[in-house]
């Protein structure tokens, strides 16, 4: 006898929450594949369910970051505000693109994310300097605030547009875009980057969830336990996050991305299929 689908959804959501707790990114990247392969949902149904789970867990993490005063709320509002505006575009595109191309496109996103994580792990292993040099946005040492310039605003706005479109299209929170962008364009410390990324993910998810709800594409019987599992795991995973940072985590996450990308590619090309 198969386990209760709600229980499976809760456990799978917990995996998403753990990834978010550790990295501030990647939760959406694994949420949709877990729903596609674990619960056999098509992309058009898996995307909003994954977005609800990622958005709720990110909102909890962002709230804790705000309490600790490590969220850069002005940057989060700019990136997240633009992301909320572009997320409905992604949802609209998802309504008009067949399931196989969406799966194949998601496999491409997974591969790119895995390659970036692997390179970062190799750089750590080689003892390379991971600090940023060309910084459109930098922290003013006199007051600890980000110093805003036109290049800074432009870089963060583009980040918001891209993360919002991808969140609506693929059901990802956009953290795999936001975290590297904040690393590349700012000199924020890792704790601020993680917390600010979670705040942006929470904001961007609102636009995608609202648009999906208007189209009637949300399976709440799956979404609620999946989101609950993600939220609980994020709260618990925060205590283990500091111990799991580093080269091994980067390379393990990269291997997971590569493996899931192959599965998504096989599913999208018809080599793997499931009867529903």
ZABA-327364 format. One record per residue (C-alpha): residue number from 0; x, y, z. Coordinates in steps of 0.1 Angstrom, whole numbers. Layout:
(r NUM, (X, Y, Z)),
...
REM end
This chain:
(r 0, (0, 0, 0)),
(r 1, (14, 34, -10)),
(r 2, (20, 60, 16)),
(r 3, (-5, 89, 20)),
(r 4, (3, 115, -7)),
(r 5, (0, 143, 19)),
(r 6, (27, 126, 39)),
(r 7, (49, 122, 9)),
(r 8, (44, 159, 0)),
(r 9, (53, 169, 36)),
(r 10, (86, 149, 35)),
(r 11, (95, 163, 0)),
(r 12, (87, 198, 12)),
(r 13, (111, 193, 41)),
(r 14, (140, 187, 17)),
(r 15, (132, 220, 0)),
(r 16, (132, 238, 33)),
(r 17, (166, 223, 43)),
(r 18, (182, 235, 10)),
(r 19, (168, 270, 16)),
(r 20, (181, 271, 52)),
(r 21, (216, 262, 41)),
(r 22, (220, 282, 9)),
(r 23, (193, 308, 6)),
(r 24, (190, 295, -29)),
(r 25, (182, 262, -47)),
(r 26, (150, 254, -29)),
(r 27, (129, 260, -60)),
(r 28, (154, 243, -81)),
(r 29, (147, 210, -63)),
(r 30, (111, 217, -54)),
(r 31, (97, 212, -89)),
(r 32, (117, 180, -98)),
(r 33, (106, 165, -64)),
(r 34, (70, 172, -73)),
(r 35, (74, 160, -109)),
(r 36, (91, 127, -99)),
(r 37, (78, 122, -64)),
(r 38, (42, 130, -70)),
(r 39, (40, 128, -108)),
(r 40, (27, 163, -113)),
(r 41, (30, 180, -147)),
(r 42, (51, 211, -148)),
(r 43, (21, 234, -150)),
(r 44, (8, 220, -117)),
(r 45, (42, 215, -100)),
(r 46, (54, 251, -106)),
(r 47, (28, 270, -84)),
(r 48, (29, 243, -57)),
(r 49, (67, 246, -55)),
(r 50, (65, 284, -55)),
(r 51, (41, 283, -25)),
(r 52, (64, 261, -5)),
(r 53, (95, 282, -14)),
(r 54, (77, 315, -8)),
(r 55, (64, 305, 27)),
(r 56, (97, 291, 38)),
(r 57, (115, 321, 25)),
(r 58, (91, 345, 43)),
(r 59, (99, 328, 76)),
(r 60, (136, 330, 70)),
(r 61, (134, 366, 59)),
(r 62, (114, 374, 91)),
(r 63, (141, 360, 112)),
(r 64, (167, 380, 92)),
(r 65, (147, 412, 97)),
(r 66, (147, 405, 135)),
(r 67, (184, 401, 134)),
(r 68, (188, 433, 112)),
(r 69, (207, 415, 84)),
(r 70, (182, 419, 56)),
(r 71, (190, 448, 32)),
(r 72, (154, 457, 29)),
(r 73, (158, 485, 3)),
(r 74, (177, 461, -21)),
(r 75, (151, 434, -14)),
(r 76, (122, 457, -21)),
(r 77, (137, 468, -54)),
(r 78, (146, 433, -66)),
(r 79, (114, 418, -52)),
(r 80, (91, 446, -65)),
(r 81, (103, 442, -100)),
(r 82, (102, 404, -97)),
(r 83, (65, 406, -86)),
(r 84, (57, 426, -117)),
(r 85, (75, 401, -141)),
(r 86, (63, 369, -124)),
(r 87, (29, 370, -141)),
(r 88, (47, 371, -174)),
(r 89, (64, 338, -165)),
(r 90, (30, 323, -155)),
(r 91, (15, 334, -188)),
(r 92, (44, 318, -207)),
(r 93, (39, 286, -188)),
(r 94, (3, 285, -198)),
(r 95, (13, 286, -235)),
(r 96, (44, 263, -235)),
(r 97, (39, 225, -236)),
(r 98, (51, 204, -208)),
(r 99, (81, 187, -226)),
(r 100, (99, 220, -235)),
(r 101, (93, 233, -199)),
(r 102, (110, 202, -185)),
(r 103, (139, 205, -210)),
(r 104, (143, 242, -201)),
(r 105, (143, 234, -164)),
(r 106, (170, 208, -171)),
(r 107, (191, 236, -187)),
(r 108, (186, 258, -156)),
(r 109, (196, 230, -133)),
(r 110, (228, 223, -154)),
(r 111, (238, 260, -152)),
(r 112, (232, 262, -115)),
(r 113, (251, 229, -109)),
(r 114, (281, 242, -130)),
(r 115, (282, 274, -110)),
(r 116, (281, 256, -77)),
(r 117, (308, 231, -88)),
(r 118, (331, 260, -99)),
(r 119, (326, 277, -66)),
(r 120, (335, 244, -48)),
(r 121, (367, 240, -69)),
(r 122, (376, 276, -61)),
(r 123, (373, 269, -24)),
(r 124, (394, 238, -27)),
(r 125, (421, 257, -45)),
(r 126, (421, 284, -19)),
(r 127, (411, 310, -44)),
(r 128, (400, 345, -32)),
(r 129, (362, 346, -35)),
(r 130, (359, 382, -26)),
(r 131, (343, 406, -51)),
(r 132, (363, 433, -68)),
(r 133, (341, 452, -93)),
(r 134, (312, 463, -71)),
(r 135, (284, 485, -84)),
(r 136, (269, 483, -49)),
(r 137, (291, 487, -18)),
(r 138, (285, 492, 19)),
(r 139, (293, 526, 32)),
(r 140, (316, 520, 62)),
(r 141, (303, 552, 79)),
(r 142, (268, 540, 84)),
(r 143, (268, 503, 72)),
(r 144, (242, 510, 45)),
(r 145, (245, 502, 8)),
(r 146, (257, 531, -13)),
(r 147, (232, 534, -41)),
(r 148, (244, 544, -76)),
(r 149, (228, 541, -111)),
(r 150, (248, 510, -120)),
(r 151, (238, 494, -86)),
(r 152, (201, 501, -92)),
(r 153, (204, 488, -127)),
(r 154, (221, 456, -118)),
(r 155, (196, 448, -90)),
(r 156, (166, 457, -113)),
(r 157, (178, 433, -140)),
(r 158, (182, 406, -113)),
(r 159, (146, 412, -102)),
(r 160, (132, 410, -137)),
(r 161, (150, 377, -144)),
(r 162, (142, 361, -111)),
(r 163, (105, 371, -114)),
(r 164, (101, 357, -149)),
(r 165, (117, 324, -140)),
(r 166, (96, 321, -108)),
(r 167, (64, 323, -127)),
(r 168, (76, 302, -156)),
(r 169, (93, 273, -137)),
(r 170, (80, 277, -101)),
(r 171, (114, 286, -87)),
(r 172, (120, 313, -61)),
(r 173, (148, 328, -81)),
(r 174, (174, 323, -53)),
(r 175, (198, 307, -78)),
(r 176, (198, 340, -96)),
(r 177, (196, 364, -66)),
(r 178, (224, 349, -45)),
(r 179, (251, 350, -73)),
(r 180, (240, 385, -83)),
(r 181, (243, 398, -48)),
(r 182, (277, 381, -45)),
(r 183, (288, 396, -79)),
(r 184, (274, 432, -74)),
(r 185, (277, 439, -37)),
(r 186, (302, 435, -9)),
(r 187, (276, 422, 16)),
(r 188, (286, 394, 40)),
(r 189, (272, 360, 34)),
(r 190, (246, 362, 62)),
(r 191, (231, 394, 47)),
(r 192, (231, 379, 12)),
(r 193, (213, 348, 24)),
(r 194, (187, 368, 44)),
(r 195, (182, 394, 17)),
(r 196, (178, 366, -9)),
(r 197, (151, 350, 12)),
(r 198, (132, 383, 15)),
(r 199, (133, 387, -23)),
(r 200, (121, 351, -29)),
(r 201, (92, 357, -6)),
(r 202, (82, 389, -25)),
(r 203, (87, 374, -59)),
(r 204, (67, 343, -50)),
(r 205, (36, 365, -42)),
(r 206, (34, 376, -78)),
(r 207, (37, 341, -92)),
(r 208, (13, 325, -67)),
(r 209, (-13, 352, -73)),
(r 210, (-11, 348, -111)),
(r 211, (-13, 310, -109)),
(r 212, (-43, 313, -85)),
(r 213, (-61, 335, -111)),
(r 214, (-56, 308, -137)),
(r 215, (-69, 281, -112)),
(r 216, (-37, 260, -114)),
(r 217, (-30, 254, -77)),
(r 218, (-35, 220, -62)),
(r 219, (-40, 230, -26)),
(r 220, (-43, 194, -13)),
(r 221, (-6, 190, -23)),
(r 222, (5, 226, -18)),
(r 223, (-4, 229, 19)),
(r 224, (15, 198, 32)),
(r 225, (44, 205, 8)),
(r 226, (47, 241, 20)),
(r 227, (43, 231, 57)),
(r 228, (71, 206, 54)),
(r 229, (93, 232, 38)),
(r 230, (86, 258, 65)),
(r 231, (93, 234, 94)),
(r 232, (125, 221, 78)),
(r 233, (138, 257, 72)),
(r 234, (133, 266, 109)),
(r 235, (151, 234, 120)),
(r 236, (177, 236, 93)),
(r 237, (190, 270, 104)),
(r 238, (208, 254, 133)),
(r 239, (228, 231, 110)),
(r 240, (234, 256, 82)),
(r 241, (267, 270, 96)),
(r 242, (282, 235, 98)),
(r 243, (272, 225, 62)),
(r 244, (288, 255, 44)),
(r 245, (318, 251, 23)),
(r 246, (333, 231, -6)),
(r 247, (317, 198, 1)),
(r 248, (282, 214, 2)),
(r 249, (289, 232, -31)),
(r 250, (300, 201, -49)),
(r 251, (273, 179, -35)),
(r 252, (246, 203, -45)),
(r 253, (262, 205, -80)),
(r 254, (260, 167, -84)),
(r 255, (224, 167, -73)),
(r 256, (216, 194, -99)),
(r 257, (234, 174, -126)),
(r 258, (216, 142, -117)),
(r 259, (181, 158, -116)),
(r 260, (188, 177, -148)),
(r 261, (194, 143, -166)),
(r 262, (161, 130, -152)),
(r 263, (142, 161, -162)),
(r 264, (158, 160, -197)),
(r 265, (148, 123, -200)),
(r 266, (112, 131, -189)),
(r 267, (109, 160, -213)),
(r 268, (122, 140, -242)),
(r 269, (98, 111, -235)),
(r 270, (125, 86, -224)),
(r 271, (109, 85, -189)),
(r 272, (72, 86, -183)),
(r 273, (47, 78, -156)),
(r 274, (11, 69, -157)),
(r 275, (-9, 92, -136)),
REM end
